[in-house]
Amino acid sequence: MKKKIIFGLAIFALMFFFGGVYIVTTMETTIFDLHRLSQLHRTVAQRKELLQLIKKNQNNLTLRGCTLRWKMHRAKTAWWQPPSDAAPVTIHPPPRKH
C-alpha cells in the first residue's frame, strides 16, 4: 500500500515537473517570436520613413531642377536684351553639398 502511494505521488510529481518544463519552453519560444516580430515591425517603420525621406528629397531635386530651367528660360527670353558687347549670361547650378 505504501509503495502504491509513493508510486502515485512520484507520477504526480513527474507530471507537474514536465508540465512546468512545457510551460517554460512555450513561454520562451513565444517571447522570442514576439521579440522577432517587434524587430520586423521596427524595420518596416524605418523603411517607410526612409522611403518618405527619399521621395521628399527627389521632389526637392525635381523642383530645384525645374526652378533652374525656369531661370535659364527667363534669362534667354528676357524683355531686356543685354548690350551686344556684354558677356553672355550663364547660370550655373548651385554647388553640391557633400
Steps between C-alpha positions, in 0.01 A plus 500: 500500500780733593679427171185581302466837675866588441473384138185712450664806657811448284285487186311805617828690566636401159184626332540836675869511410444431129203736495723775640772426244239520223369833629851650529606389150173623348542839668861529378409425139204739517718779642762435230235514226355824638847655519568402138161642397575830674836520320328442167241767580778746588678418174182559298443833676858610428463391137182708463671802657798460267270473199322821602835680536612375158177618337529838672860545383411390147219756491738767629751410229229502235379841615855631513560378144169650383589832664841493335345433158252785561783738589690400187185547291440844653862597436466401133163668442534811714324811371824686533795403290851540633734716299659319210851549641399351840605151601234233452286423803568159643321351794679228688322248723556540872804315638443151635509443871704197601 
